[in-house]
Amino acid sequence: MTSRTAYESLGGAPTVHALVERFYDIMDLDEHAAGIRALHPQSLEGSRQKLFEYFSFWLGGPQTYVEKNGHPRMRSRHMPFTIGEAERDQWLHCMRQAFEEVLPAGETRDKFWEAIVGLADHMRNQ
C-alpha cells in the first residue's frame, strides 16, 4: 500500500487551486487585509499561479514550481517586502478563512495549517 501525499489527501489540483483562488479573493476584498494587499501587484494573476504551484509542490504534488523557479528560497524571495507581525497576521487571517471554507477538515488540514503558520512567521523580516 502506498501512502497518499497531503496533496492527494486534500483533493489535488482542484482543491489547491480553489484554496489559492479563495485566499486571494479574500485578500483583495477584505479591508483588514489592506496592508498585505498593498504589497502585491495590481493584478493578482501571477501571484495566484505562483502560490498554486508552490503549494502543490510543498504538499507533494507536481514539481512545477521548482522546475520553473528553482529552489523556493521563500524567505529570500520575500526580503524586498516589509513583513512584520501585522502583515503576517493579515496574511494568516485571509489564509485561515480560505482554509476553513475550502479544505476538508481533518488531520491533513490541521498539519498543513501548522506548517502555514510557521511559514508565515518565517517570512517576517521586521
Residue pairs with C-beta under 8 A, 6 or more apart in sequence:
5 59
5 60
5 61
6 59
6 60
6 108
6 111
6 112
7 16
7 56
7 59
7 60
7 61
8 60
8 61
9 106
9 108
10 16
10 59
10 103
10 104
10 108
10 109
10 112
11 104
12 61
13 56
13 61
13 62
15 102
15 103
15 104
16 52
16 55
16 56
16 59
16 61
17 52
18 102
19 55
19 98
19 99
19 102
19 103
20 48
20 51
20 52
20 55
20 98
21 48
22 97
22 98
22 101
22 102
23 51
23 94
23 95
23 98
24 44
24 47
24 48
24 51
26 33
26 94
26 97
26 98
27 33
27 36
27 37
27 40
27 44
27 90
27 91
27 94
28 37
28 44
30 93
30 94
32 90
32 93
33 90
33 91
33 93
33 94
34 90
35 86
35 87
35 90
36 87
36 90
36 91
36 94
39 81
39 82
39 83
39 87
40 47
41 47
50 65
50 69
53 62
53 64
53 65
53 68
54 65
54 72
54 74
56 62
56 64
56 65
57 63
57 64
57 65
57 66
57 72
58 72
58 115
59 112
65 72
66 72
74 119
74 122
74 123
75 122
75 123
75 125
78 123
78 125
79 125
81 87
81 125
82 125
82 126
83 123
83 124
83 125
83 126
84 124
84 125
84 126
85 124
85 126
87 124
88 120
88 121
88 123
88 124
91 120
91 123
92 116
92 117
92 120
95 116
95 120
96 113
99 109
99 112
99 113
99 116
103 109
103 112
